[in-house]
Amino acid sequence: MEGKNREKTGKIDERNEILGIYGEIAAMGGNDFELDAIEGILLNLEKGKCPPEEALRQVREIRDRKNSYH
């Protein structure tokens, strides 16, 4: 049971960080695909199709690419 709680807490932590990054990217403006891509990643996270660590890695990659453009 403890493992399940830890897994759930980790998922919440990653989700919160992803939402923070979403806000950062939204504030930058000039978004082509970034917000839709992050929403898709969040959906896959919620459906259990993507592990939390992988979802966060993908979103960080989107942010890093966006930052390299500006």
Residue, then its C-alpha position, 0 to 999 in steps of 0.5 A: m500500500e505504501g508503494k501505491n501512495r508513493e506512486k500517487t504522490g510522485k504523480i501529483d508532484e510531477r503533474n504540479e511541476i508540469l502545470g508550472i511549466y505550462g504557465e511559464i510557456a503560456a506567459m512567453g506567448g508566441n506558442d505554436f504547438e507547445l500548449d497543445a502538446i503539454e495538454g496531450i502529455l497531461l492527458n496521457l499521464e492521467k490515463g496512465k499511458c505515460p509514467p510521471e517521470e517521462a511526462l515531466r521529461q517531455v515537458r521539460e524538453i518542450r520548455d527547453r526548445k522554446n527557451s532556445y528560440h527566444 
